[in-house]
């Protein structure tokens, strides 16, 4: 019996290690999309584009193309999916706009939510991963600023988003399920339309970008100091995760106690991807001069 118990323990441990080893990160580096192992090794370019997110099962990367428009001012951006097994890149051509960005995967990998310019305003769009079933998610209560950084709830039935004044949880028809006023959550910080939200593996908390004003000024830095806070959905309390002297943003939850983020040291000209613990310590460099990290798995 002892031998059987030991064998089972070894199998469980090996399975956990194998699962961890198979997880991948996706990120952006100088207008190109890369993947790598979660320790930053085995880097591989897979496409040209921006704002990648790797699928939960680690087999695909969704991103948006980014080129100058030939018909109007501004960029032309389409949602695309790279298959990591075959290398094939598919542009989702049934989406009725040439200006979409920031696709994010549903937890089961069946759908993408993203920002789309439609009917002369920014809106939230949904599409199946095979490119079918596109639809707008509309609600007159939501400002267009709420559609820059959507993220899925862990049950796949709702989405978190924010504008300059509130964080929302909405269902897939646009109905507001919950609203939190930023003025009541944040005491010495604010959010802008490009700030990212990331849902914890257990679905109970959000990591969120915030802007800290002139708390810590830095030479050659344009704008407020970026920081990361953790917002507990049940207690409706937010606590700052990153240090007062750190310039950190773009969080993406990695485990229950760690997250990926972008950090730019003083006197550095470019940000890099780090792995950081929830106490804001133990920051480990993964990829230099890269941004917008995401990770596969739960």
MARMAR-843607 format. One line per 2 residues: number of its first residue (from 1); their letters; for each residue x negated, y negated, z of N, C-alpha, C. Coordinates in steps of 0.02 Angstrom, whole numbers, plus 50000, padded with zeros to 5 digits. Last residue first. Example, Ala and Ser with C-alpha at 12.3 -4.5 7.8 and 13.67 -1.06 7.14 Angstrom:
<pts>
2> SA> 49358 50112 50354 49316 50053 50357 49355 49998 50394  49340 50284 50390 49385 50225 50390 49340 50165 50390 .
</pts>
This chain:
<pts>
298> XX> 50271 48602 49172 50322 48573 49216 50299 48509 49249  50186 48574 49011 50203 48611 49072 50253 48573 49115 .
296> XX> 50069 48447 48953 50120 48499 48944 50135 48532 49011  50052 48271 48973 50028 48339 48987 50085 48388 48977 .
294> XX> 49985 48116 48911 50041 48158 48930 50014 48228 48939  49917 47948 48905 49911 48020 48917 49979 48053 48930 .
292> XX> 49879 47815 48841 49945 47850 48836 49939 47926 48846  49702 47816 48793 49762 47789 48826 49822 47834 48812 .
290> XX> 49522 47797 48801 49583 47829 48776 49642 47803 48817  49386 47789 48845 49414 47745 48793 49475 47776 48760 .
288> XX> 49353 47956 48896 49334 47886 48892 49368 47852 48833  49441 48068 48993 49426 48048 48924 49411 47974 48922 .
286> XX> 49425 48087 49136 49438 48142 49089 49417 48125 49018  49365 48048 49296 49366 48029 49225 49377 48091 49182 .
284> XX> 49459 48051 49440 49411 48089 49400 49419 48070 49327  49487 47987 49597 49496 47974 49526 49440 48008 49487 .
282> XX> 49509 47998 49737 49485 48055 49698 49498 48047 49624  49661 47905 49776 49590 47920 49782 49572 47977 49734 .
280> XX> 49795 47887 49782 49756 47837 49746 49681 47849 49748  49866 47987 49834 49844 47937 49882 49801 47884 49849 .
278> XX> 49887 48072 49728 49941 48026 49746 49923 47976 49800  49737 48076 49625 49782 48103 49676 49832 48050 49697 .
276> XX> 49708 48074 49448 49706 48041 49513 49755 48074 49561  49614 48071 49304 49657 48114 49344 49651 48088 49415 .
274> XX> 49607 47949 49172 49584 47978 49235 49637 48025 49262  49556 47877 49022 49605 47920 49056 49572 47953 49116 .
272> XX> 49509 47702 49009 49497 47773 49000 49550 47813 49039  49499 47541 48923 49522 47587 48975 49505 47659 48959 .
270> XX> 49361 47433 48883 49413 47479 48862 49434 47523 48921  49264 47356 48941 49305 47325 48889 49363 47368 48868 .
268> XX> 49216 47334 49111 49228 47378 49055 49274 47343 49005  49211 47248 49219 49157 47242 49169 49162 47294 49113 .
266> XX> 49300 47363 49320 49275 47295 49310 49215 47297 49264  49387 47497 49234 49341 47471 49285 49322 47398 49269 .
264> XX> 49545 47548 49206 49491 47508 49176 49450 47477 49232  49642 47691 49180 49606 47649 49228 49551 47612 49191 .
262> XX> 49789 47779 49160 49738 47739 49127 49707 47693 49180  49825 47946 49220 49836 47874 49216 49780 47843 49174 .
260> XX> 49905 48091 49288 49859 48060 49240 49875 47986 49237  49918 48146 49460 49945 48119 49398 49889 48096 49353 .
258> XX> 49958 48257 49597 49912 48223 49552 49948 48196 49491  50045 48334 49669 50000 48289 49706 49953 48249 49662 .
256> XX> 50118 48413 49585 50153 48380 49639 50111 48329 49676  50036 48365 49430 50059 48414 49479 50098 48378 49533 .
254> XX> 50056 48254 49339 50020 48314 49321 50040 48373 49364  50147 48117 49273 50139 48165 49327 50106 48229 49302 .
252> XX> 50072 47978 49214 50108 48037 49191 50094 48092 49240  50059 47797 49206 50056 47862 49242 50095 47917 49206 .
250> XX> 50004 47665 49158 50024 47721 49115 50022 47789 49151  49865 47596 49256 49933 47596 49228 49945 47660 49187 .
248> XX> 49759 47496 49357 49781 47562 49337 49852 47558 49309  49635 47425 49430 49678 47406 49374 49699 47471 49340 .
246> XX> 49607 47409 49605 49608 47449 49545 49655 47421 49493  49613 47347 49725 49563 47321 49678 49563 47358 49612 .
244> XX> 49709 47416 49795 49720 47344 49783 49670 47315 49733  49745 47580 49726 49711 47533 49769 49719 47460 49748 .
242> XX> 49907 47659 49699 49839 47641 49681 49811 47585 49724  50035 47668 49757 49992 47726 49755 49919 47706 49745 .
240> XX> 50157 47588 49856 50102 47581 49808 50055 47640 49814  50322 47647 49865 50258 47635 49897 50204 47631 49844 .
238> XX> 50496 47621 49878 50437 47626 49835 50375 47610 49876  50651 47700 49914 50593 47663 49937 50534 47674 49890 .
236> XX> 50763 47779 49908 50762 47717 49870 50707 47670 49895  50776 47905 49956 50770 47852 50005 50772 47782 49974 .
234> XX> 50791 47970 49829 50838 47980 49884 50836 47923 49934  50685 47933 49747 50753 47922 49724 50805 47928 49780 .
232> XX> 50542 47845 49780 50581 47903 49803 50654 47890 49787  50418 47792 49677 50485 47775 49699 50523 47838 49716 .
230> XX> 50255 47736 49682 50297 47796 49684 50364 47778 49714  50164 47627 49573 50201 47640 49634 50241 47704 49626 .
228> XX> 50016 47559 49508 50065 47613 49505 50098 47622 49573  49969 47407 49420 49963 47456 49475 50018 47508 49466 .
226> XX> 49884 47273 49338 49930 47330 49336 49916 47378 49394  49880 47099 49363 49848 47162 49379 49898 47219 49376 .
224> XX> 49937 46998 49222 49935 47018 49292 49899 47085 49301  49827 46929 49090 49889 46953 49119 49881 46975 49191 .
222> XX> 49677 46974 49030 49734 46933 49013 49797 46963 49042  49515 46966 49089 49577 47005 49092 49635 46958 49080 .
220> XX> 49395 46901 49107 49408 46932 49042 49469 46978 49043  49389 46934 49283 49365 46898 49224 49381 46938 49161 .
218> XX> 49532 46955 49382 49473 46985 49352 49453 46945 49290  49621 46942 49537 49603 46918 49471 49538 46949 49447 .
216> XX> 49741 47007 49624 49669 47020 49615 49650 47000 49545  49866 46943 49622 49839 46972 49684 49764 46983 49680 .
214> XX> 49945 46881 49530 49876 46857 49537 49844 46885 49600  50047 47018 49483 50034 46947 49483 49960 46931 49490 .
212> XX> 50062 47156 49467 50051 47128 49534 50032 47055 49535  50176 47260 49389 50130 47204 49380 50124 47167 49445 .
210> XX> 50186 47440 49379 50209 47375 49403 50155 47323 49389  50244 47599 49325 50199 47543 49316 50228 47481 49349 .
208> XX> 50292 47734 49430 50311 47676 49389 50254 47626 49385  50353 47895 49462 50295 47851 49461 50311 47795 49413 .
206> XX> 50494 47947 49553 50467 47918 49491 50400 47886 49507  50564 48098 49624 50530 48034 49628 50507 48012 49559 .
204> XX> 50620 48223 49610 50643 48182 49666 50613 48112 49668  50580 48322 49520 50634 48278 49502 50657 48229 49555 .
202> XX> 50470 48400 49537 50531 48422 49572 50590 48375 49560  50375 48328 49459 50393 48397 49441 50457 48422 49475 .
200> XX> 50435 48158 49436 50397 48209 49472 50419 48279 49452  50436 48059 49289 50475 48096 49339 50432 48151 49370 .
198> XX> 50380 47898 49253 50366 47969 49248 50400 48006 49306  50384 47748 49156 50412 47788 49211 50392 47861 49199 .
196> XX> 50288 47604 49109 50307 47674 49101 50337 47702 49165  50320 47444 49035 50297 47484 49092 50328 47554 49090 .
194> XX> 50364 47358 48938 50320 47413 48918 50297 47456 48974  50437 47257 48999 50472 47304 48957 50430 47364 48935 .
192> XX> 50375 47246 49170 50389 47219 49104 50416 47274 49059  50410 47217 49344 50399 47262 49288 50411 47224 49223 .
190> XX> 50324 47161 49494 50379 47160 49447 50363 47210 49392  50287 47137 49672 50271 47157 49603 50333 47152 49560 .
188> XX> 50313 47142 49807 50260 47097 49783 50240 47113 49711  50425 47227 49819 50419 47167 49861 50369 47117 49832 .
186> XX> 50542 47323 49736 50474 47295 49733 50471 47231 49773  50677 47349 49763 50627 47402 49766 50557 47375 49774 .
184> XX> 50749 47234 49747 50756 47268 49811 50704 47324 49820  50718 47198 49618 50705 47149 49671 50710 47180 49740 .
182> XX> 50767 47303 49543 50695 47299 49554 50678 47250 49610  50906 47398 49587 50881 47330 49573 50807 47326 49591 .
180> XX> 50961 47542 49509 50922 47516 49564 50894 47448 49545  51099 47642 49468 51060 47582 49452 51025 47558 49515 .
178> XX> 51169 47785 49390 51140 47753 49449 51100 47693 49426  51236 47812 49273 51249 47854 49331 51224 47822 49396 .
176> XX> 51306 47737 49139 51259 47725 49194 51279 47766 49254  51321 47820 48985 51354 47801 49047 51302 47792 49103 .
174> XX> 51262 47871 48870 51249 47802 48889 51282 47779 48953  51272 48002 48847 51320 47960 48812 51312 47886 48829 .
172> XX> 51184 48061 48930 51167 48061 48859 51218 48026 48815  51177 47948 49073 51188 48013 49042 51176 48007 48967 .
170> XX> 51047 47857 49158 51105 47859 49114 51114 47931 49088  50982 47762 49280 50988 47831 49261 51052 47836 49221 .
168> XX> 50878 47615 49279 50941 47649 49267 50930 47724 49260  50810 47479 49364 50798 47546 49339 50866 47580 49334 .
166> XX> 50814 47302 49323 50841 47363 49354 50808 47425 49325  50751 47192 49260 50787 47182 49323 50806 47247 49359 .
164> XX> 50697 47219 49139 50659 47175 49183 50689 47169 49252  50744 47390 49128 50733 47326 49096 50695 47282 49145 .
162> XX> 50724 47568 49105 50724 47507 49145 50722 47446 49100  50776 47741 49127 50748 47686 49087 50751 47623 49130 .
160> XX> 50803 47916 49127 50786 47856 49165 50757 47804 49116  50935 48021 49077 50873 47987 49059 50865 47927 49106 .
158> XX> 51008 48187 49088 51009 48114 49096 50939 48087 49083  50991 48320 49074 51058 48295 49062 51063 48219 49069 .
156> XX> 50873 48380 49111 50885 48370 49040 50952 48340 49023  50833 48391 49241 50887 48436 49219 50903 48428 49145 .
154> XX> 50737 48292 49258 50715 48361 49253 50770 48410 49231  50764 48151 49149 50771 48184 49214 50755 48258 49204 .
152> XX> 50648 48076 49033 50703 48123 49049 50704 48143 49122  50625 47904 48998 50597 47968 49019 50654 48012 49044 .
150> XX> 50591 47759 48894 50636 47808 48925 50598 47869 48949  50536 47620 48868 50500 47675 48900 50548 47725 48933 .
148> XX> 50621 47529 48802 50551 47534 48784 50516 47595 48810  50752 47498 48831 50740 47555 48788 50667 47563 48768 .
146> XX> 50787 47385 48898 50789 47448 48936 50767 47508 48895  50795 47275 48819 50731 47287 48853 50729 47354 48890 .
144> XX> 50927 47267 48783 50881 47300 48736 50813 47314 48767  51027 47309 48928 50993 47262 48884 50945 47300 48838 .
142> XX> 51177 47392 48957 51105 47398 48953 51076 47346 48905  51312 47377 48942 51283 47354 49005 51206 47353 49002 .
140> XX> 51348 47437 48825 51343 47364 48824 51311 47337 48888  51270 47575 48765 51306 47551 48824 51294 47476 48827 .
138> XX> 51229 47716 48666 51247 47646 48672 51283 47633 48738  51120 47804 48580 51149 47806 48647 51164 47734 48665 .
136> XX> 51139 47864 48413 51122 47811 48459 51154 47825 48527  51080 48020 48344 51133 47975 48366 51105 47921 48411 .
134> XX> 51041 48160 48240 51025 48094 48266 51087 48057 48289  51045 48297 48197 51087 48273 48252 51070 48206 48280 .
132> XX> 50876 48355 48159 50948 48350 48149 50982 48315 48208  50744 48376 48188 50761 48318 48149 50835 48308 48137 .
130> XX> 50715 48474 48276 50709 48492 48206 50729 48435 48159  50744 48416 48398 50673 48424 48380 50663 48445 48308 .
128> XX> 50876 48296 48382 50852 48364 48395 50781 48370 48369  50875 48133 48453 50874 48176 48394 50851 48245 48415 .
126> XX> 50927 47972 48506 50918 48042 48521 50918 48082 48456  50879 47803 48548 50900 47854 48501 50886 47924 48527 .
124> XX> 50922 47647 48609 50896 47713 48626 50923 47763 48576  50875 47493 48527 50922 47539 48555 50886 47603 48574 .
122> XX> 50854 47325 48482 50823 47386 48506 50876 47428 48541  50946 47262 48338 50930 47262 48410 50895 47327 48428 .
120> XX> 50999 47272 48211 50965 47210 48230 50951 47205 48304  51037 47403 48193 51089 47353 48199 51062 47289 48230 .
118> XX> 50892 47462 48273 50952 47477 48234 51004 47424 48246  50744 47524 48320 50774 47461 48299 50831 47478 48252 .
116> XX> 50724 47634 48455 50738 47625 48384 50768 47556 48371  50637 47743 48564 50662 47675 48550 50669 47666 48475 .
114> XX> 50694 47909 48606 50645 47861 48582 50678 47793 48573  50700 48083 48644 50728 48016 48653 50675 47966 48634 .
112> XX> 50722 48242 48573 50678 48185 48584 50720 48123 48596  50752 48415 48617 50771 48349 48595 50716 48298 48608 .
110> XX> 50699 48534 48665 50747 48538 48610 50764 48470 48580  50621 48550 48778 50589 48542 48714 50635 48541 48654 .
108> XX> 50675 48550 48902 50676 48614 48867 50645 48609 48797  50660 48414 48941 50625 48467 48977 50623 48534 48942 .
106> XX> 50635 48312 48792 50678 48339 48845 50642 48397 48879  50498 48203 48756 50531 48268 48751 50580 48280 48808 .
104> XX> 50495 48045 48676 50483 48085 48737 50526 48147 48735  50421 47927 48563 50464 47985 48575 50445 48022 48639 .
102> XX> 50382 47786 48524 50381 47813 48591 50426 47873 48603  50486 47708 48396 50423 47722 48430 50435 47757 48497 .
100> XX> 50537 47647 48236 50551 47687 48295 50484 47701 48330  50581 47583 48101 50546 47554 48159 50568 47590 48222 .
98> XX> 50660 47617 48000 50589 47623 47987 50548 47589 48043  50805 47720 48023 50767 47659 48039 50694 47671 48020 .
96> XX> 50889 47840 48043 50906 47783 48000 50871 47718 48019  50814 47997 48026 50826 47942 48073 50834 47877 48034 .
94> XX> 50775 48090 47937 50846 48077 47941 50863 48021 47991  50640 48118 47942 50662 48070 47892 50737 48052 47897 .
92> XX> 50519 48145 48042 50591 48154 48047 50626 48100 48005  50378 48223 47976 50409 48158 47991 50485 48167 47989 .
90> XX> 50270 48344 48031 50336 48333 48002 50362 48265 48024  50120 48424 48002 50151 48364 48030 50216 48350 47993 .
88> XX> 50036 48574 48043 50084 48539 48001 50114 48479 48037  49956 48652 48120 49929 48588 48099 49976 48548 48057 .
86> XX> 50000 48771 48175 49989 48769 48103 49954 48706 48079  49999 48742 48314 49979 48807 48289 49960 48805 48215 .
84> XX> 50048 48616 48336 49978 48629 48354 49954 48696 48329  50137 48513 48236 50136 48582 48260 50064 48601 48273 .
82> XX> 50188 48351 48266 50132 48392 48244 50138 48460 48277  50315 48244 48215 50298 48300 48259 50241 48339 48227 .
80> XX> 50369 48071 48218 50337 48129 48186 50321 48182 48238  50460 47927 48181 50448 47981 48229 50422 48042 48192 .
78> XX> 50383 47782 48109 50429 47838 48105 50410 47890 48158  50362 47612 48075 50349 47667 48121 50404 47720 48116 .
76> XX> 50285 47474 48014 50332 47527 47994 50314 47589 48035  50268 47310 48092 50247 47378 48076 50304 47421 48048 .
74> XX> 50295 47147 48010 50290 47194 48066 50273 47264 48043  50406 47092 47879 50353 47079 47928 50353 47132 47983 .
72> XX> 50442 47210 47744 50462 47160 47794 50403 47146 47840  50391 47303 47657 50454 47271 47639 50475 47215 47686 .
70> XX> 50283 47369 47700 50276 47338 47635 50338 47298 47616  50216 47370 47865 50274 47377 47821 50261 47340 47756 .
68> XX> 50074 47457 47921 50103 47392 47902 50160 47404 47853  50105 47596 48032 50075 47566 47973 50107 47498 47960 .
66> XX> 50113 47729 48125 50105 47657 48137 50067 47626 48078  50215 47863 48188 50168 47836 48140 50165 47760 48150 .
64> XX> 50231 47924 48353 50257 47883 48299 50200 47862 48253  50250 48095 48410 50218 48030 48411 50253 47986 48359 .
62> XX> 50241 48255 48488 50282 48203 48456 50246 48136 48462  50163 48406 48470 50154 48338 48495 50198 48292 48454 .
60> XX> 50183 48576 48524 50195 48521 48478 50178 48455 48511  50158 48668 48624 50149 48691 48555 50155 48634 48504 .
58> XX> 50184 48651 48761 50116 48640 48736 50105 48658 48664  50308 48653 48817 50275 48717 48807 50206 48712 48775 .
56> XX> 50339 48514 48820 50331 48552 48883 50296 48619 48874  50236 48426 48698 50297 48460 48719 50286 48500 48782 .
54> XX> 50153 48269 48720 50150 48341 48706 50212 48375 48733  50169 48116 48643 50188 48155 48702 50190 48229 48682 .
52> XX> 50083 47967 48587 50099 48038 48584 50127 48065 48649  50067 47829 48531 50114 47848 48583 50133 47922 48581 .
50> XX> 50022 47842 48355 50023 47809 48421 50074 47841 48467  49911 47902 48226 49974 47876 48250 49966 47848 48320 .
48> XX> 49850 48043 48144 49843 47970 48151 49910 47942 48173  49810 48201 48223 49849 48157 48180 49826 48085 48189 .
46> XX> 49722 48277 48298 49775 48312 48263 49814 48268 48215  49562 48309 48366 49606 48262 48332 49659 48300 48294 .
44> XX> 49521 48379 48519 49534 48393 48449 49581 48340 48421  49416 48432 48653 49454 48379 48621 49461 48394 48546 .
42> XX> 49366 48515 48758 49395 48543 48697 49441 48492 48663  49405 48430 48916 49362 48466 48869 49402 48491 48808 .
40> XX> 49488 48375 49012 49459 48331 48962 49415 48365 48911  49554 48461 49091 49493 48434 49119 49456 48389 49070 .
38> XX> 49659 48505 49013 49674 48457 49067 49613 48432 49104  49600 48501 48842 49618 48536 48904 49628 48484 48959 .
36> XX> 49678 48396 48716 49620 48421 48753 49646 48464 48810  49718 48305 48566 49736 48348 48621 49672 48372 48654 .
34> XX> 49747 48142 48491 49704 48198 48510 49740 48243 48561  49779 48027 48365 49809 48070 48416 49763 48130 48428 .
32> XX> 49711 47863 48334 49719 47933 48319 49747 47971 48378  49681 47734 48372 49732 47744 48320 49740 47816 48298 .
30> XX> 49586 47761 48480 49570 47722 48421 49616 47740 48361  49674 47886 48546 49605 47861 48546 49592 47827 48479 .
28> XX> 49798 47952 48651 49783 47910 48594 49712 47883 48601  49839 48123 48696 49823 48053 48710 49805 48017 48645 .
26> XX> 49888 48267 48787 49886 48230 48724 49873 48157 48741  49831 48414 48870 49850 48344 48871 49847 48317 48800 .
24> XX> 49890 48578 48913 49853 48532 48871 49876 48460 48884  49877 48735 48995 49906 48669 48991 49860 48623 48951 .
22> XX> 49803 48849 49012 49838 48840 48949 49870 48772 48942  49758 48847 49142 49709 48840 49089 49742 48825 49022 .
20> XX> 49875 48871 49212 49844 48806 49219 49795 48793 49161  49897 49005 49174 49946 48954 49157 49916 48884 49159 .
18> XX> 49784 49063 49230 49793 49066 49158 49842 49012 49135  49808 49041 49366 49750 49012 49335 49757 49010 49259 .
16> XX> 49925 49117 49382 49926 49045 49396 49867 49010 49362  49878 49244 49350 49931 49214 49310 49934 49139 49319 .
14> XX> 49787 49264 49452 49763 49261 49383 49815 49228 49338  49875 49268 49561 49824 49216 49558 49798 49208 49487 .
12> XX> 49950 49381 49527 49983 49316 49535 49933 49260 49528  49849 49479 49528 49887 49466 49467 49921 49397 49470 .
10> XX> 49808 49476 49662 49760 49458 49609 49796 49440 49545  49925 49522 49721 49899 49456 49738 49851 49431 49684 .
8> XX> 49932 49652 49669 49984 49604 49653 49961 49532 49666  49818 49707 49730 49823 49703 49657 49875 49651 49635 .
6> XX> 49854 49700 49863 49796 49662 49841 49799 49653 49765  49963 49788 49863 49973 49718 49882 49916 49674 49857 .
4> XX> 49895 49906 49827 49948 49880 49784 49960 49806 49799  49809 49923 49936 49781 49914 49869 49832 49883 49821 .
2> XX> 49901 49940 50038 49858 49882 50041 49828 49868 49972  49959 50060 50000 50000 50000 50000 49957 49937 50000 .
</pts>
